[in-house]
Amino acid sequence: MPFYCPYCGEEALRPAGPKGGSWECDACRRGFELRFTRVVTTGGDGG
Ligand SMILES: [Zn+2]
């Protein structure tokens, strides 16, 4: 799960909807979805 709301930065997140990936923020009342897109390969340190 996300640690902070991407909109207001609060930690008042709770799951929303019947399936995973949807969240609601109790602080700013926004709902949003998170989903995995791809594995990022950046070559490690110092890139
Ligand atoms: Zn928020």
mmCIF file of the protein (N, C-alpha, C, O) and its ligand, coordinates in Angstrom:
data_MODEL
# 
_entry.id   MODEL 
# 
loop_
_entity.id 
_entity.type 
_entity.pdbx_number_of_molecules 
1 polymer     1 
2 non-polymer 1 
# 
_entity_poly.entity_id                      1 
_entity_poly.type                           'polypeptide(L)' 
_entity_poly.nstd_linkage                   no 
_entity_poly.nstd_monomer                   no 
_entity_poly.pdbx_seq_one_letter_code       MPFYCPYCGEEALRPAGPKGGSWECDACRRGFELRFTRVVTTGGDGG 
_entity_poly.pdbx_seq_one_letter_code_can   MPFYCPYCGEEALRPAGPKGGSWECDACRRGFELRFTRVVTTGGDGG 
_entity_poly.pdbx_strand_id                 A 
# 
loop_
_entity_poly_seq.entity_id 
_entity_poly_seq.num 
_entity_poly_seq.mon_id 
_entity_poly_seq.hetero 
1 1  MET n 
1 2  PRO n 
1 3  PHE n 
1 4  TYR n 
1 5  CYS n 
1 6  PRO n 
1 7  TYR n 
1 8  CYS n 
1 9  GLY n 
1 10 GLU n 
1 11 GLU n 
1 12 ALA n 
1 13 LEU n 
1 14 ARG n 
1 15 PRO n 
1 16 ALA n 
1 17 GLY n 
1 18 PRO n 
1 19 LYS n 
1 20 GLY n 
1 21 GLY n 
1 22 SER n 
1 23 TRP n 
1 24 GLU n 
1 25 CYS n 
1 26 ASP n 
1 27 ALA n 
1 28 CYS n 
1 29 ARG n 
1 30 ARG n 
1 31 GLY n 
1 32 PHE n 
1 33 GLU n 
1 34 LEU n 
1 35 ARG n 
1 36 PHE n 
1 37 THR n 
1 38 ARG n 
1 39 VAL n 
1 40 VAL n 
1 41 THR n 
1 42 THR n 
1 43 GLY n 
1 44 GLY n 
1 45 ASP n 
1 46 GLY n 
1 47 GLY n 
# 
loop_
_struct_asym.id 
_struct_asym.entity_id 
A 1 
B 2 
# 
loop_
_chem_comp.id 
_chem_comp.type 
_chem_comp.mon_nstd_flag 
ALA 'L-peptide linking' y 
ARG 'L-peptide linking' y 
ASP 'L-peptide linking' y 
CYS 'L-peptide linking' y 
GLU 'L-peptide linking' y 
GLY 'peptide linking'   y 
LEU 'L-peptide linking' y 
LYS 'L-peptide linking' y 
MET 'L-peptide linking' y 
PHE 'L-peptide linking' y 
PRO 'L-peptide linking' y 
SER 'L-peptide linking' y 
THR 'L-peptide linking' y 
TRP 'L-peptide linking' y 
TYR 'L-peptide linking' y 
VAL 'L-peptide linking' y 
ZN  non-polymer         . 
# 
_pdbx_entity_nonpoly.entity_id   2 
_pdbx_entity_nonpoly.name        ? 
_pdbx_entity_nonpoly.comp_id     ZN 
# 
_pdbx_nonpoly_scheme.asym_id         B 
_pdbx_nonpoly_scheme.entity_id       2 
_pdbx_nonpoly_scheme.mon_id          ZN 
_pdbx_nonpoly_scheme.ndb_seq_num     1 
_pdbx_nonpoly_scheme.pdb_seq_num     101 
_pdbx_nonpoly_scheme.auth_seq_num    101 
_pdbx_nonpoly_scheme.pdb_mon_id      ZN 
_pdbx_nonpoly_scheme.auth_mon_id     ZN 
_pdbx_nonpoly_scheme.pdb_strand_id   A 
_pdbx_nonpoly_scheme.pdb_ins_code    . 
# 
loop_
_atom_site.group_PDB 
_atom_site.id 
_atom_site.type_symbol 
_atom_site.label_atom_id 
_atom_site.label_alt_id 
_atom_site.label_comp_id 
_atom_site.label_asym_id 
_atom_site.label_entity_id 
_atom_site.label_seq_id 
_atom_site.pdbx_PDB_ins_code 
_atom_site.Cartn_x 
_atom_site.Cartn_y 
_atom_site.Cartn_z 
_atom_site.occupancy 
_atom_site.B_iso_or_equiv 
_atom_site.pdbx_formal_charge 
_atom_site.auth_seq_id 
_atom_site.auth_comp_id 
_atom_site.auth_asym_id 
_atom_site.auth_atom_id 
_atom_site.pdbx_PDB_model_num 
ATOM   1   N  N  . MET A 1 1  ? 0.832   -1.201 0.000   1.00 0.00 ? 1   MET A N  1 
ATOM   2   C  CA . MET A 1 1  ? 0.000   0.000  0.000   1.00 0.00 ? 1   MET A CA 1 
ATOM   3   C  C  . MET A 1 1  ? 0.867   1.251  0.000   1.00 0.00 ? 1   MET A C  1 
ATOM   4   O  O  . MET A 1 1  ? 2.028   1.205  0.405   1.00 0.00 ? 1   MET A O  1 
ATOM   5   N  N  . PRO A 1 2  ? 0.308   2.364  -0.452  1.00 0.00 ? 2   PRO A N  1 
ATOM   6   C  CA . PRO A 1 2  ? 1.065   3.624  -0.412  1.00 0.00 ? 2   PRO A CA 1 
ATOM   7   C  C  . PRO A 1 2  ? 1.204   4.106  1.024   1.00 0.00 ? 2   PRO A C  1 
ATOM   8   O  O  . PRO A 1 2  ? 0.331   3.844  1.852   1.00 0.00 ? 2   PRO A O  1 
ATOM   9   N  N  . PHE A 1 3  ? 2.285   4.803  1.327   1.00 0.00 ? 3   PHE A N  1 
ATOM   10  C  CA . PHE A 1 3  ? 2.520   5.303  2.681   1.00 0.00 ? 3   PHE A CA 1 
ATOM   11  C  C  . PHE A 1 3  ? 1.887   6.675  2.888   1.00 0.00 ? 3   PHE A C  1 
ATOM   12  O  O  . PHE A 1 3  ? 1.437   7.004  3.986   1.00 0.00 ? 3   PHE A O  1 
ATOM   13  N  N  . TYR A 1 4  ? 1.857   7.467  1.826   1.00 0.00 ? 4   TYR A N  1 
ATOM   14  C  CA . TYR A 1 4  ? 1.319   8.817  1.936   1.00 0.00 ? 4   TYR A CA 1 
ATOM   15  C  C  . TYR A 1 4  ? 0.393   9.109  0.767   1.00 0.00 ? 4   TYR A C  1 
ATOM   16  O  O  . TYR A 1 4  ? 0.558   8.568  -0.327  1.00 0.00 ? 4   TYR A O  1 
ATOM   17  N  N  . CYS A 1 5  ? -0.579  9.969  1.014   1.00 0.00 ? 5   CYS A N  1 
ATOM   18  C  CA . CYS A 1 5  ? -1.451  10.417 -0.066  1.00 0.00 ? 5   CYS A CA 1 
ATOM   19  C  C  . CYS A 1 5  ? -0.628  11.231 -1.066  1.00 0.00 ? 5   CYS A C  1 
ATOM   20  O  O  . CYS A 1 5  ? 0.090   12.144 -0.657  1.00 0.00 ? 5   CYS A O  1 
ATOM   21  N  N  . PRO A 1 6  ? -0.711  10.932 -2.349  1.00 0.00 ? 6   PRO A N  1 
ATOM   22  C  CA . PRO A 1 6  ? 0.068   11.673 -3.349  1.00 0.00 ? 6   PRO A CA 1 
ATOM   23  C  C  . PRO A 1 6  ? -0.431  13.097 -3.554  1.00 0.00 ? 6   PRO A C  1 
ATOM   24  O  O  . PRO A 1 6  ? 0.235   13.895 -4.214  1.00 0.00 ? 6   PRO A O  1 
ATOM   25  N  N  . TYR A 1 7  ? -1.585  13.423 -3.002  1.00 0.00 ? 7   TYR A N  1 
ATOM   26  C  CA . TYR A 1 7  ? -2.172  14.743 -3.219  1.00 0.00 ? 7   TYR A CA 1 
ATOM   27  C  C  . TYR A 1 7  ? -1.951  15.690 -2.046  1.00 0.00 ? 7   TYR A C  1 
ATOM   28  O  O  . TYR A 1 7  ? -1.610  16.857 -2.239  1.00 0.00 ? 7   TYR A O  1 
ATOM   29  N  N  . CYS A 1 8  ? -2.143  15.189 -0.839  1.00 0.00 ? 8   CYS A N  1 
ATOM   30  C  CA . CYS A 1 8  ? -2.010  16.072 0.320   1.00 0.00 ? 8   CYS A CA 1 
ATOM   31  C  C  . CYS A 1 8  ? -0.888  15.636 1.257   1.00 0.00 ? 8   CYS A C  1 
ATOM   32  O  O  . CYS A 1 8  ? -0.499  16.393 2.146   1.00 0.00 ? 8   CYS A O  1 
ATOM   33  N  N  . GLY A 1 9  ? -0.367  14.435 1.069   1.00 0.00 ? 9   GLY A N  1 
ATOM   34  C  CA . GLY A 1 9  ? 0.767   13.992 1.869   1.00 0.00 ? 9   GLY A CA 1 
ATOM   35  C  C  . GLY A 1 9  ? 0.392   13.390 3.211   1.00 0.00 ? 9   GLY A C  1 
ATOM   36  O  O  . GLY A 1 9  ? 1.273   13.021 3.988   1.00 0.00 ? 9   GLY A O  1 
ATOM   37  N  N  . GLU A 1 10 ? -0.892  13.282 3.496   1.00 0.00 ? 10  GLU A N  1 
ATOM   38  C  CA . GLU A 1 10 ? -1.312  12.691 4.760   1.00 0.00 ? 10  GLU A CA 1 
ATOM   39  C  C  . GLU A 1 10 ? -1.213  11.164 4.703   1.00 0.00 ? 10  GLU A C  1 
ATOM   40  O  O  . GLU A 1 10 ? -1.119  10.566 3.631   1.00 0.00 ? 10  GLU A O  1 
ATOM   41  N  N  . GLU A 1 11 ? -1.236  10.562 5.875   1.00 0.00 ? 11  GLU A N  1 
ATOM   42  C  CA . GLU A 1 11 ? -1.152  9.101  5.955   1.00 0.00 ? 11  GLU A CA 1 
ATOM   43  C  C  . GLU A 1 11 ? -2.519  8.463  6.190   1.00 0.00 ? 11  GLU A C  1 
ATOM   44  O  O  . GLU A 1 11 ? -2.610  7.277  6.508   1.00 0.00 ? 11  GLU A O  1 
ATOM   45  N  N  . ALA A 1 12 ? -3.570  9.248  6.034   1.00 0.00 ? 12  ALA A N  1 
ATOM   46  C  CA . ALA A 1 12 ? -4.917  8.777  6.334   1.00 0.00 ? 12  ALA A CA 1 
ATOM   47  C  C  . ALA A 1 12 ? -5.512  7.999  5.164   1.00 0.00 ? 12  ALA A C  1 
ATOM   48  O  O  . ALA A 1 12 ? -6.608  8.308  4.696   1.00 0.00 ? 12  ALA A O  1 
ATOM   49  N  N  . LEU A 1 13 ? -4.790  6.998  4.702   1.00 0.00 ? 13  LEU A N  1 
ATOM   50  C  CA . LEU A 1 13 ? -5.260  6.216  3.560   1.00 0.00 ? 13  LEU A CA 1 
ATOM   51  C  C  . LEU A 1 13 ? -6.003  4.968  4.021   1.00 0.00 ? 13  LEU A C  1 
ATOM   52  O  O  . LEU A 1 13 ? -5.674  4.368  5.044   1.00 0.00 ? 13  LEU A O  1 
ATOM   53  N  N  . ARG A 1 14 ? -6.993  4.601  3.255   1.00 0.00 ? 14  ARG A N  1 
ATOM   54  C  CA . ARG A 1 14 ? -7.715  3.368  3.533   1.00 0.00 ? 14  ARG A CA 1 
ATOM   55  C  C  . ARG A 1 14 ? -8.093  2.714  2.208   1.00 0.00 ? 14  ARG A C  1 
ATOM   56  O  O  . ARG A 1 14 ? -8.292  3.403  1.207   1.00 0.00 ? 14  ARG A O  1 
ATOM   57  N  N  . PRO A 1 15 ? -8.190  1.396  2.201   1.00 0.00 ? 15  PRO A N  1 
ATOM   58  C  CA . PRO A 1 15 ? -8.560  0.693  0.969   1.00 0.00 ? 15  PRO A CA 1 
ATOM   59  C  C  . PRO A 1 15 ? -9.953  1.080  0.513   1.00 0.00 ? 15  PRO A C  1 
ATOM   60  O  O  . PRO A 1 15 ? -10.839 1.322  1.333   1.00 0.00 ? 15  PRO A O  1 
ATOM   61  N  N  . ALA A 1 16 ? -10.146 1.137  -0.794  1.00 0.00 ? 16  ALA A N  1 
ATOM   62  C  CA . ALA A 1 16 ? -11.446 1.475  -1.355  1.00 0.00 ? 16  ALA A CA 1 
ATOM   63  C  C  . ALA A 1 16 ? -11.754 0.508  -2.487  1.00 0.00 ? 16  ALA A C  1 
ATOM   64  O  O  . ALA A 1 16 ? -10.861 0.101  -3.229  1.00 0.00 ? 16  ALA A O  1 
ATOM   65  N  N  . GLY A 1 17 ? -12.990 0.154  -2.610  1.00 0.00 ? 17  GLY A N  1 
ATOM   66  C  CA . GLY A 1 17 ? -13.388 -0.717 -3.700  1.00 0.00 ? 17  GLY A CA 1 
ATOM   67  C  C  . GLY A 1 17 ? -13.154 -2.180 -3.378  1.00 0.00 ? 17  GLY A C  1 
ATOM   68  O  O  . GLY A 1 17 ? -12.452 -2.519 -2.425  1.00 0.00 ? 17  GLY A O  1 
ATOM   69  N  N  . PRO A 1 18 ? -13.756 -3.042 -4.192  1.00 0.00 ? 18  PRO A N  1 
ATOM   70  C  CA . PRO A 1 18 ? -13.745 -4.478 -3.938  1.00 0.00 ? 18  PRO A CA 1 
ATOM   71  C  C  . PRO A 1 18 ? -12.416 -5.150 -4.238  1.00 0.00 ? 18  PRO A C  1 
ATOM   72  O  O  . PRO A 1 18 ? -12.170 -6.259 -3.763  1.00 0.00 ? 18  PRO A O  1 
ATOM   73  N  N  . LYS A 1 19 ? -11.562 -4.509 -5.008  1.00 0.00 ? 19  LYS A N  1 
ATOM   74  C  CA . LYS A 1 19 ? -10.286 -5.117 -5.347  1.00 0.00 ? 19  LYS A CA 1 
ATOM   75  C  C  . LYS A 1 19 ? -9.121  -4.224 -4.950  1.00 0.00 ? 19  LYS A C  1 
ATOM   76  O  O  . LYS A 1 19 ? -9.293  -3.024 -4.735  1.00 0.00 ? 19  LYS A O  1 
ATOM   77  N  N  . GLY A 1 20 ? -7.965  -4.799 -4.856  1.00 0.00 ? 20  GLY A N  1 
ATOM   78  C  CA . GLY A 1 20 ? -6.805  -4.052 -4.406  1.00 0.00 ? 20  GLY A CA 1 
ATOM   79  C  C  . GLY A 1 20 ? -6.370  -2.992 -5.394  1.00 0.00 ? 20  GLY A C  1 
ATOM   80  O  O  . GLY A 1 20 ? -6.705  -3.049 -6.577  1.00 0.00 ? 20  GLY A O  1 
ATOM   81  N  N  . GLY A 1 21 ? -5.615  -2.018 -4.892  1.00 0.00 ? 21  GLY A N  1 
ATOM   82  C  CA . GLY A 1 21 ? -5.082  -0.982 -5.750  1.00 0.00 ? 21  GLY A CA 1 
ATOM   83  C  C  . GLY A 1 21 ? -5.835  0.331  -5.679  1.00 0.00 ? 21  GLY A C  1 
ATOM   84  O  O  . GLY A 1 21 ? -5.352  1.354  -6.166  1.00 0.00 ? 21  GLY A O  1 
ATOM   85  N  N  . SER A 1 22 ? -7.015  0.311  -5.076  1.00 0.00 ? 22  SER A N  1 
ATOM   86  C  CA . SER A 1 22 ? -7.779  1.547  -4.928  1.00 0.00 ? 22  SER A CA 1 
ATOM   87  C  C  . SER A 1 22 ? -7.705  2.030  -3.485  1.00 0.00 ? 22  SER A C  1 
ATOM   88  O  O  . SER A 1 22 ? -7.817  1.245  -2.543  1.00 0.00 ? 22  SER A O  1 
ATOM   89  N  N  . TRP A 1 23 ? -7.516  3.340  -3.332  1.00 0.00 ? 23  TRP A N  1 
ATOM   90  C  CA . TRP A 1 23 ? -7.355  3.921  -2.007  1.00 0.00 ? 23  TRP A CA 1 
ATOM   91  C  C  . TRP A 1 23 ? -8.131  5.213  -1.894  1.00 0.00 ? 23  TRP A C  1 
ATOM   92  O  O  . TRP A 1 23 ? -8.361  5.908  -2.883  1.00 0.00 ? 23  TRP A O  1 
ATOM   93  N  N  . GLU A 1 24 ? -8.531  5.523  -0.674  1.00 0.00 ? 24  GLU A N  1 
ATOM   94  C  CA . GLU A 1 24 ? -9.163  6.800  -0.405  1.00 0.00 ? 24  GLU A CA 1 
ATOM   95  C  C  . GLU A 1 24 ? -8.411  7.496  0.713   1.00 0.00 ? 24  GLU A C  1 
ATOM   96  O  O  . GLU A 1 24 ? -7.916  6.861  1.644   1.00 0.00 ? 24  GLU A O  1 
ATOM   97  N  N  . CYS A 1 25 ? -8.335  8.820  0.602   1.00 0.00 ? 25  CYS A N  1 
ATOM   98  C  CA . CYS A 1 25 ? -7.665  9.611  1.624   1.00 0.00 ? 25  CYS A CA 1 
ATOM   99  C  C  . CYS A 1 25 ? -8.719  10.276 2.494   1.00 0.00 ? 25  CYS A C  1 
ATOM   100 O  O  . CYS A 1 25 ? -9.587  10.990 1.992   1.00 0.00 ? 25  CYS A O  1 
ATOM   101 N  N  . ASP A 1 26 ? -8.641  10.041 3.794   1.00 0.00 ? 26  ASP A N  1 
ATOM   102 C  CA . ASP A 1 26 ? -9.595  10.654 4.708   1.00 0.00 ? 26  ASP A CA 1 
ATOM   103 C  C  . ASP A 1 26 ? -9.318  12.141 4.926   1.00 0.00 ? 26  ASP A C  1 
ATOM   104 O  O  . ASP A 1 26 ? -10.196 12.882 5.368   1.00 0.00 ? 26  ASP A O  1 
ATOM   105 N  N  . ALA A 1 27 ? -8.108  12.566 4.618   1.00 0.00 ? 27  ALA A N  1 
ATOM   106 C  CA . ALA A 1 27 ? -7.750  13.955 4.859   1.00 0.00 ? 27  ALA A CA 1 
ATOM   107 C  C  . ALA A 1 27 ? -8.283  14.878 3.761   1.00 0.00 ? 27  ALA A C  1 
ATOM   108 O  O  . ALA A 1 27 ? -8.894  15.907 4.053   1.00 0.00 ? 27  ALA A O  1 
ATOM   109 N  N  . CYS A 1 28 ? -8.050  14.508 2.502   1.00 0.00 ? 28  CYS A N  1 
ATOM   110 C  CA . CYS A 1 28 ? -8.473  15.392 1.409   1.00 0.00 ? 28  CYS A CA 1 
ATOM   111 C  C  . CYS A 1 28 ? -9.626  14.810 0.610   1.00 0.00 ? 28  CYS A C  1 
ATOM   112 O  O  . CYS A 1 28 ? -10.090 15.418 -0.355  1.00 0.00 ? 28  CYS A O  1 
ATOM   113 N  N  . ARG A 1 29 ? -10.096 13.617 1.015   1.00 0.00 ? 29  ARG A N  1 
ATOM   114 C  CA . ARG A 1 29 ? -11.269 12.990 0.417   1.00 0.00 ? 29  ARG A CA 1 
ATOM   115 C  C  . ARG A 1 29 ? -11.073 12.638 -1.051  1.00 0.00 ? 29  ARG A C  1 
ATOM   116 O  O  . ARG A 1 29 ? -12.039 12.569 -1.810  1.00 0.00 ? 29  ARG A O  1 
ATOM   117 N  N  . ARG A 1 30 ? -9.828  12.417 -1.451  1.00 0.00 ? 30  ARG A N  1 
ATOM   118 C  CA . ARG A 1 30 ? -9.582  12.001 -2.824  1.00 0.00 ? 30  ARG A CA 1 
ATOM   119 C  C  . ARG A 1 30 ? -9.487  10.478 -2.890  1.00 0.00 ? 30  ARG A C  1 
ATOM   120 O  O  . ARG A 1 30 ? -9.029  9.817  -1.958  1.00 0.00 ? 30  ARG A O  1 
ATOM   121 N  N  . GLY A 1 31 ? -9.938  9.948  -4.030  1.00 0.00 ? 31  GLY A N  1 
ATOM   122 C  CA . GLY A 1 31 ? -9.760  8.538  -4.284  1.00 0.00 ? 31  GLY A CA 1 
ATOM   123 C  C  . GLY A 1 31 ? -8.815  8.364  -5.446  1.00 0.00 ? 31  GLY A C  1 
ATOM   124 O  O  . GLY A 1 31 ? -8.851  9.145  -6.397  1.00 0.00 ? 31  GLY A O  1 
ATOM   125 N  N  . PHE A 1 32 ? -7.961  7.343  -5.387  1.00 0.00 ? 32  PHE A N  1 
ATOM   126 C  CA . PHE A 1 32 ? -7.024  7.118  -6.474  1.00 0.00 ? 32  PHE A CA 1 
ATOM   127 C  C  . PHE A 1 32 ? -6.680  5.646  -6.564  1.00 0.00 ? 32  PHE A C  1 
ATOM   128 O  O  . PHE A 1 32 ? -7.012  4.856  -5.680  1.00 0.00 ? 32  PHE A O  1 
ATOM   129 N  N  . GLU A 1 33 ? -6.007  5.293  -7.648  1.00 0.00 ? 33  GLU A N  1 
ATOM   130 C  CA . GLU A 1 33 ? -5.610  3.905  -7.850  1.00 0.00 ? 33  GLU A CA 1 
ATOM   131 C  C  . GLU A 1 33 ? -4.113  3.813  -8.036  1.00 0.00 ? 33  GLU A C  1 
ATOM   132 O  O  . GLU A 1 33 ? -3.485  4.687  -8.633  1.00 0.00 ? 33  GLU A O  1 
ATOM   133 N  N  . LEU A 1 34 ? -3.561  2.746  -7.517  1.00 0.00 ? 34  LEU A N  1 
ATOM   134 C  CA . LEU A 1 34 ? -2.156  2.448  -7.753  1.00 0.00 ? 34  LEU A CA 1 
ATOM   135 C  C  . LEU A 1 34 ? -2.069  1.109  -8.459  1.00 0.00 ? 34  LEU A C  1 
ATOM   136 O  O  . LEU A 1 34 ? -2.800  0.175  -8.130  1.00 0.00 ? 34  LEU A O  1 
ATOM   137 N  N  . ARG A 1 35 ? -1.187  1.020  -9.415  1.00 0.00 ? 35  ARG A N  1 
ATOM   138 C  CA . ARG A 1 35 ? -0.972  -0.273 -10.041 1.00 0.00 ? 35  ARG A CA 1 
ATOM   139 C  C  . ARG A 1 35 ? 0.479   -0.430 -10.469 1.00 0.00 ? 35  ARG A C  1 
ATOM   140 O  O  . ARG A 1 35 ? 1.180   0.539  -10.758 1.00 0.00 ? 35  ARG A O  1 
ATOM   141 N  N  . PHE A 1 36 ? 0.893   -1.675 -10.496 1.00 0.00 ? 36  PHE A N  1 
ATOM   142 C  CA . PHE A 1 36 ? 2.236   -1.978 -10.923 1.00 0.00 ? 36  PHE A CA 1 
ATOM   143 C  C  . PHE A 1 36 ? 2.329   -1.824 -12.435 1.00 0.00 ? 36  PHE A C  1 
ATOM   144 O  O  . PHE A 1 36 ? 1.436   -2.264 -13.160 1.00 0.00 ? 36  PHE A O  1 
ATOM   145 N  N  . THR A 1 37 ? 3.391   -1.209 -12.910 1.00 0.00 ? 37  THR A N  1 
ATOM   146 C  CA . THR A 1 37 ? 3.521   -1.044 -14.349 1.00 0.00 ? 37  THR A CA 1 
ATOM   147 C  C  . THR A 1 37 ? 4.679   -1.848 -14.921 1.00 0.00 ? 37  THR A C  1 
ATOM   148 O  O  . THR A 1 37 ? 4.506   -2.569 -15.904 1.00 0.00 ? 37  THR A O  1 
ATOM   149 N  N  . ARG A 1 38 ? 5.850   -1.736 -14.321 1.00 0.00 ? 38  ARG A N  1 
ATOM   150 C  CA . ARG A 1 38 ? 6.982   -2.476 -14.847 1.00 0.00 ? 38  ARG A CA 1 
ATOM   151 C  C  . ARG A 1 38 ? 8.102   -2.469 -13.833 1.00 0.00 ? 38  ARG A C  1 
ATOM   152 O  O  . ARG A 1 38 ? 8.068   -1.732 -12.848 1.00 0.00 ? 38  ARG A O  1 
ATOM   153 N  N  . VAL A 1 39 ? 9.090   -3.298 -14.086 1.00 0.00 ? 39  VAL A N  1 
ATOM   154 C  CA . VAL A 1 39 ? 10.295  -3.292 -13.270 1.00 0.00 ? 39  VAL A CA 1 
ATOM   155 C  C  . VAL A 1 39 ? 11.286  -2.319 -13.887 1.00 0.00 ? 39  VAL A C  1 
ATOM   156 O  O  . VAL A 1 39 ? 11.589  -2.385 -15.078 1.00 0.00 ? 39  VAL A O  1 
ATOM   157 N  N  . VAL A 1 40 ? 11.781  -1.421 -13.059 1.00 0.00 ? 40  VAL A N  1 
ATOM   158 C  CA . VAL A 1 40 ? 12.729  -0.426 -13.556 1.00 0.00 ? 40  VAL A CA 1 
ATOM   159 C  C  . VAL A 1 40 ? 14.151  -0.910 -13.308 1.00 0.00 ? 40  VAL A C  1 
ATOM   160 O  O  . VAL A 1 40 ? 14.516  -1.309 -12.203 1.00 0.00 ? 40  VAL A O  1 
ATOM   161 N  N  . THR A 1 41 ? 14.918  -0.862 -14.351 1.00 0.00 ? 41  THR A N  1 
ATOM   162 C  CA . THR A 1 41 ? 16.320  -1.239 -14.220 1.00 0.00 ? 41  THR A CA 1 
ATOM   163 C  C  . THR A 1 41 ? 17.182  -0.049 -14.585 1.00 0.00 ? 41  THR A C  1 
ATOM   164 O  O  . THR A 1 41 ? 17.248  0.356  -15.746 1.00 0.00 ? 41  THR A O  1 
ATOM   165 N  N  . THR A 1 42 ? 17.832  0.499  -13.597 1.00 0.00 ? 42  THR A N  1 
ATOM   166 C  CA . THR A 1 42 ? 18.593  1.730  -13.797 1.00 0.00 ? 42  THR A CA 1 
ATOM   167 C  C  . THR A 1 42 ? 20.097  1.511  -13.714 1.00 0.00 ? 42  THR A C  1 
ATOM   168 O  O  . THR A 1 42 ? 20.865  2.457  -13.888 1.00 0.00 ? 42  THR A O  1 
ATOM   169 N  N  . GLY A 1 43 ? 20.518  0.319  -13.459 1.00 0.00 ? 43  GLY A N  1 
ATOM   170 C  CA . GLY A 1 43 ? 21.955  0.066  -13.436 1.00 0.00 ? 43  GLY A CA 1 
ATOM   171 C  C  . GLY A 1 43 ? 22.604  0.237  -12.081 1.00 0.00 ? 43  GLY A C  1 
ATOM   172 O  O  . GLY A 1 43 ? 23.827  0.154  -11.966 1.00 0.00 ? 43  GLY A O  1 
ATOM   173 N  N  . GLY A 1 44 ? 21.797  0.476  -11.038 1.00 0.00 ? 44  GLY A N  1 
ATOM   174 C  CA . GLY A 1 44 ? 22.348  0.513  -9.691  1.00 0.00 ? 44  GLY A CA 1 
ATOM   175 C  C  . GLY A 1 44 ? 22.924  1.853  -9.281  1.00 0.00 ? 44  GLY A C  1 
ATOM   176 O  O  . GLY A 1 44 ? 22.522  2.892  -9.806  1.00 0.00 ? 44  GLY A O  1 
ATOM   177 N  N  . ASP A 1 45 ? 23.853  1.838  -8.356  1.00 0.00 ? 45  ASP A N  1 
ATOM   178 C  CA . ASP A 1 45 ? 24.394  3.056  -7.756  1.00 0.00 ? 45  ASP A CA 1 
ATOM   179 C  C  . ASP A 1 45 ? 25.135  3.945  -8.765  1.00 0.00 ? 45  ASP A C  1 
ATOM   180 O  O  . ASP A 1 45 ? 25.721  3.468  -9.736  1.00 0.00 ? 45  ASP A O  1 
ATOM   181 N  N  . GLY A 1 46 ? 25.087  5.241  -8.498  1.00 0.00 ? 46  GLY A N  1 
ATOM   182 C  CA . GLY A 1 46 ? 25.873  6.182  -9.266  1.00 0.00 ? 46  GLY A CA 1 
ATOM   183 C  C  . GLY A 1 46 ? 25.326  6.509  -10.624 1.00 0.00 ? 46  GLY A C  1 
ATOM   184 O  O  . GLY A 1 46 ? 25.847  7.409  -11.284 1.00 0.00 ? 46  GLY A O  1 
ATOM   185 N  N  . GLY A 1 47 ? 24.290  5.817  -11.080 1.00 0.00 ? 47  GLY A N  1 
ATOM   186 C  CA . GLY A 1 47 ? 23.713  5.962  -12.367 1.00 0.00 ? 47  GLY A CA 1 
ATOM   187 C  C  . GLY A 1 47 ? 23.822  7.314  -12.922 1.00 0.00 ? 47  GLY A C  1 
ATOM   188 O  O  . GLY A 1 47 ? 23.357  7.564  -14.034 1.00 0.00 ? 47  GLY A O  1 
HETATM 189 ZN ZN . ZN  B 2 .  ? -5.014  13.238 0.726   1.00 0.00 2 101 ZN  A ZN 1 
# 
